[in-house]
Protein backbone atom coordinates (compact mmCIF):
# COMPACT_ATOMS: atom_id res chain seq x y z
CA UNK A 1 0.00 0.00 0.00
CA UNK A 2 1.41 3.41 -0.99
CA UNK A 3 1.13 6.29 1.49
CA UNK A 4 -0.94 8.36 -0.99
CA UNK A 5 -3.64 5.65 -1.21
CA UNK A 6 -3.54 4.68 2.48
CA UNK A 7 -6.22 5.69 5.01
CA UNK A 8 -5.85 9.21 6.44
CA UNK A 9 -4.67 7.96 9.89
CA UNK A 10 -1.87 6.02 8.19
CA UNK A 11 -0.82 9.09 6.17
CA UNK A 12 -0.75 11.15 9.37
CA UNK A 13 1.31 8.50 11.17
CA UNK A 14 3.69 8.26 8.19
CA UNK A 15 4.06 12.06 8.12
CA UNK A 16 4.63 12.18 11.91
CA UNK A 17 7.33 9.48 11.80
CA UNK A 18 9.01 11.15 8.80
CA UNK A 19 9.07 14.54 10.55
CA UNK A 20 10.33 13.00 13.80
CA UNK A 21 13.20 11.24 12.02
CA UNK A 22 14.06 14.43 10.10
CA UNK A 23 13.98 16.45 13.33
CA UNK A 24 16.26 13.97 15.04
CA UNK A 25 18.69 14.09 12.10
CA UNK A 26 18.78 17.90 12.18
CA UNK A 27 19.29 18.03 15.96
CA UNK A 28 22.26 15.66 15.76
CA UNK A 29 23.83 17.73 12.97
CA UNK A 30 23.88 20.97 14.97
CA UNK A 31 27.42 22.21 15.46
CA UNK A 32 28.98 22.10 18.89
CA UNK A 33 29.84 25.44 20.48
CA UNK A 34 33.20 26.84 19.43
CA UNK A 35 35.96 26.76 22.03
CA UNK A 36 38.31 29.66 22.69
CA UNK A 37 39.90 27.93 25.68
CA UNK A 38 43.66 28.17 25.99
CA UNK A 39 46.46 30.45 27.09
CA UNK A 40 47.07 33.67 25.16
CA UNK A 41 49.73 36.36 25.18
CA UNK A 42 48.84 39.27 27.45
CA UNK A 43 49.77 41.81 24.77
CA UNK A 44 48.10 41.91 21.38
CA UNK A 45 47.40 43.94 18.28
CA UNK A 46 44.66 46.42 17.49
CA UNK A 47 42.65 45.45 14.41
CA UNK A 48 40.36 48.48 14.75
CA UNK A 49 39.57 50.84 17.61
CA UNK A 50 37.54 53.94 18.36
CA UNK A 51 39.35 56.26 18.75
CA UNK A 52 42.01 54.98 16.35
CA UNK A 53 45.13 53.51 17.95
CA UNK A 54 48.04 51.69 16.32
CA UNK A 55 50.17 50.48 19.23
CA UNK A 56 50.07 47.25 21.25
CA UNK A 57 47.17 46.59 23.59
CA UNK A 58 46.83 44.70 26.89
CA UNK A 59 44.10 42.05 27.16
CA UNK A 60 44.05 42.56 30.93
CA UNK A 61 43.48 46.30 30.40
CA UNK A 62 40.56 45.54 28.07
CA UNK A 63 39.07 43.21 30.70
CA UNK A 64 39.45 46.07 33.21
CA UNK A 65 37.53 48.26 30.71
CA UNK A 66 40.57 50.50 30.24
CA UNK A 67 40.14 51.75 26.69
CA UNK A 68 42.94 54.33 26.76
CA UNK A 69 45.19 51.66 25.26
CA UNK A 70 48.55 53.32 25.97
CA UNK A 71 47.64 53.91 29.62
CA UNK A 72 46.16 50.40 29.88
CA UNK A 73 49.36 48.84 28.55
CA UNK A 74 51.40 50.80 31.08
CA UNK A 75 49.10 49.86 33.99
CA UNK A 76 48.79 46.17 33.03
CA UNK A 77 52.03 45.55 31.13
CA UNK A 78 53.20 43.03 33.74
CA UNK A 79 50.50 40.56 32.70
CA UNK A 80 52.27 38.03 30.50
CA UNK A 81 49.45 35.57 29.82
CA UNK A 82 45.70 35.25 29.93
CA UNK A 83 44.24 31.79 30.42
CA UNK A 84 40.70 31.12 29.20
CA UNK A 85 38.99 28.03 30.58
CA UNK A 86 35.80 27.28 28.70
CA UNK A 87 33.41 24.57 29.79
CA UNK A 88 29.91 23.73 28.61
CA UNK A 89 28.17 25.99 31.10
CA UNK A 90 30.91 28.41 32.18
CA UNK A 91 33.79 30.60 31.12
CA UNK A 92 36.68 31.51 33.41
CA UNK A 93 39.48 33.98 32.67
CA UNK A 94 42.69 34.05 34.71
CA UNK A 95 45.47 36.59 34.17
CA UNK A 96 49.04 35.74 35.18
CA UNK A 97 52.01 37.99 35.77
CA UNK A 98 55.53 37.42 34.40
CA UNK A 99 56.31 35.05 37.33
CA UNK A 100 53.27 32.94 36.41
CA UNK A 101 51.28 33.96 39.50
CA UNK A 102 47.56 34.61 39.21
CA UNK A 103 46.81 38.35 39.18
CA UNK A 104 43.06 38.44 38.44
CA UNK A 105 40.25 35.99 37.77
CA UNK A 106 36.60 36.15 36.83
CA UNK A 107 33.96 33.61 35.87
CA UNK A 108 30.71 33.74 33.91
CA UNK A 109 27.99 31.10 33.64
CA UNK A 110 25.51 30.32 30.90
CA UNK A 111 22.42 32.48 31.38
CA UNK A 112 24.55 34.63 33.67
CA UNK A 113 26.40 36.70 31.10
CA UNK A 114 28.06 33.92 29.03
CA UNK A 115 26.98 32.32 25.76
CA UNK A 116 28.86 30.04 23.35
CA UNK A 117 27.62 29.52 19.79
CA UNK A 118 29.12 27.53 16.94
CA UNK A 119 31.15 30.60 15.85
CA UNK A 120 31.85 32.74 18.91
CA UNK A 121 31.85 33.10 22.67
CA UNK A 122 30.18 36.12 24.28
CA UNK A 123 30.31 37.43 27.82
CA UNK A 124 29.29 40.64 29.58
CA UNK A 125 31.21 42.93 31.93
CA UNK A 126 29.44 45.63 33.94
CA UNK A 127 31.49 48.82 34.34
CA UNK A 128 30.94 49.37 38.08
CA UNK A 129 28.80 47.92 40.79
CA UNK A 130 25.43 49.58 40.46
CA UNK A 131 26.50 51.24 37.21
CA UNK A 132 24.44 50.88 34.10
CA UNK A 133 27.27 50.63 31.53
CA UNK A 134 27.65 47.11 30.17
CA UNK A 135 30.24 45.86 27.68
CA UNK A 136 29.89 42.76 25.54
CA UNK A 137 33.06 40.85 24.68
CA UNK A 138 32.85 38.53 21.66
CA UNK A 139 35.73 36.06 21.26
CA UNK A 140 36.32 34.09 18.07
CA UNK A 141 39.16 31.73 17.17
CA UNK A 142 41.43 33.01 14.40
CA UNK A 143 44.08 31.37 12.21
CA UNK A 144 42.91 27.83 13.00
CA UNK A 145 43.12 28.44 16.75
CA UNK A 146 46.55 30.10 16.73
CA UNK A 147 44.94 33.35 17.92
CA UNK A 148 41.71 34.79 19.26
CA UNK A 149 39.92 37.94 18.14
CA UNK A 150 38.27 40.03 20.83
CA UNK A 151 35.46 42.35 19.74
CA UNK A 152 34.14 44.77 22.34
CA UNK A 153 30.89 46.71 22.22
CA UNK A 154 29.38 49.11 24.74
CA UNK A 155 25.72 48.15 25.12
CA UNK A 156 23.17 50.94 25.44
CA UNK A 157 19.54 50.36 26.38
CA UNK A 158 17.19 52.23 24.06
CA UNK A 159 13.42 52.43 23.64
CA UNK A 160 13.65 49.85 20.83
CA UNK A 161 16.02 47.50 22.67
CA UNK A 162 19.76 47.13 23.26
CA UNK A 163 22.14 48.89 20.88
CA UNK A 164 25.86 48.07 20.54
CA UNK A 165 28.53 50.73 20.03
CA UNK A 166 31.85 49.39 18.75
CA UNK A 167 34.85 49.91 21.02
CA UNK A 168 37.28 47.87 18.94
CA UNK A 169 38.53 44.55 17.62
CA UNK A 170 41.80 43.12 18.93
CA UNK A 171 43.94 40.06 18.13
CA UNK A 172 45.86 37.98 20.69
CA UNK A 173 48.18 35.11 19.80
CA UNK A 174 48.08 31.78 21.60
CA UNK A 175 51.02 31.56 24.03
CA UNK A 176 53.84 29.19 23.21
CA UNK A 177 54.06 26.08 25.34
C-alpha positions in Angstrom: 0.0 0.0 0.0 1.4 3.4 -1.0 1.1 6.3 1.5 -0.9 8.4 -1.0 -3.6 5.7 -1.2 -3.5 4.7 2.5 -6.2 5.7 5.0 -5.9 9.2 6.4 -4.7 8.0 9.9 -1.9 6.0 8.2 -0.8 9.1 6.2 -0.7 11.2 9.4 1.3 8.5 11.2 3.7 8.3 8.2 4.1 12.1 8.1 4.6 12.2 11.9 7.3 9.5 11.8 9.0 11.1 8.8 9.1 14.5 10.5 10.3 13.0 13.8 13.2 11.2 12.0 14.1 14.4 10.1 14.0 16.5 13.3 16.3 14.0 15.0 18.7 14.1 12.1 18.8 17.9 12.2 19.3 18.0 16.0 22.3 15.7 15.8 23.8 17.7 13.0 23.9 21.0 15.0 27.4 22.2 15.5 29.0 22.1 18.9 29.8 25.4 20.5 33.2 26.8 19.4 36.0 26.8 22.0 38.3 29.7 22.7 39.9 27.9 25.7 43.7 28.2 26.0 46.5 30.5 27.1 47.1 33.7 25.2 49.7 36.4 25.2 48.8 39.3 27.5 49.8 41.8 24.8 48.1 41.9 21.4 47.4 43.9 18.3 44.7 46.4 17.5 42.6 45.5 14.4 40.4 48.5 14.7 39.6 50.8 17.6 37.5 53.9 18.4 39.4 56.3 18.7 42.0 55.0 16.3 45.1 53.5 17.9 48.0 51.7 16.3 50.2 50.5 19.2 50.1 47.2 21.2 47.2 46.6 23.6 46.8 44.7 26.9 44.1 42.0 27.2 44.1 42.6 30.9 43.5 46.3 30.4 40.6 45.5 28.1 39.1 43.2 30.7 39.4 46.1 33.2 37.5 48.3 30.7 40.6 50.5 30.2 40.1 51.8 26.7 42.9 54.3 26.8 45.2 51.7 25.3 48.6 53.3 26.0 47.6 53.9 29.6 46.2 50.4 29.9 49.4 48.8 28.6 51.4 50.8 31.1 49.1 49.9 34.0 48.8 46.2 33.0 52.0 45.6 31.1 53.2 43.0 33.7 50.5 40.6 32.7 52.3 38.0 30.5 49.5 35.6 29.8 45.7 35.2 29.9 44.2 31.8 30.4 40.7 31.1 29.2 39.0 28.0 30.6 35.8 27.3 28.7 33.4 24.6 29.8 29.9 23.7 28.6 28.2 26.0 31.1 30.9 28.4 32.2 33.8 30.6 31.1 36.7 31.5 33.4 39.5 34.0 32.7 42.7 34.1 34.7 45.5 36.6 34.2 49.0 35.7 35.2 52.0 38.0 35.8 55.5 37.4 34.4 56.3 35.0 37.3 53.3 32.9 36.4 51.3 34.0 39.5 47.6 34.6 39.2 46.8 38.3 39.2 43.1 38.4 38.4 40.2 36.0 37.8 36.6 36.2 36.8 34.0 33.6 35.9 30.7 33.7 33.9 28.0 31.1 33.6 25.5 30.3 30.9 22.4 32.5 31.4 24.5 34.6 33.7 26.4 36.7 31.1 28.1 33.9 29.0 27.0 32.3 25.8 28.9 30.0 23.4 27.6 29.5 19.8 29.1 27.5 16.9 31.1 30.6 15.8 31.9 32.7 18.9 31.8 33.1 22.7 30.2 36.1 24.3 30.3 37.4 27.8 29.3 40.6 29.6 31.2 42.9 31.9 29.4 45.6 33.9 31.5 48.8 34.3 30.9 49.4 38.1 28.8 47.9 40.8 25.4 49.6 40.5 26.5 51.2 37.2 24.4 50.9 34.1 27.3 50.6 31.5 27.6 47.1 30.2 30.2 45.9 27.7 29.9 42.8 25.5 33.1 40.9 24.7 32.8 38.5 21.7 35.7 36.1 21.3 36.3 34.1 18.1 39.2 31.7 17.2 41.4 33.0 14.4 44.1 31.4 12.2 42.9 27.8 13.0 43.1 28.4 16.7 46.6 30.1 16.7 44.9 33.3 17.9 41.7 34.8 19.3 39.9 37.9 18.1 38.3 40.0 20.8 35.5 42.3 19.7 34.1 44.8 22.3 30.9 46.7 22.2 29.4 49.1 24.7 25.7 48.1 25.1 23.2 50.9 25.4 19.5 50.4 26.4 17.2 52.2 24.1 13.4 52.4 23.6 13.7 49.9 20.8 16.0 47.5 22.7 19.8 47.1 23.3 22.1 48.9 20.9 25.9 48.1 20.5 28.5 50.7 20.0 31.9 49.4 18.8 34.8 49.9 21.0 37.3 47.9 18.9 38.5 44.6 17.6 41.8 43.1 18.9 43.9 40.1 18.1 45.9 38.0 20.7 48.2 35.1 19.8 48.1 31.8 21.6 51.0 31.6 24.0 53.8 29.2 23.2 54.1 26.1 25.3 
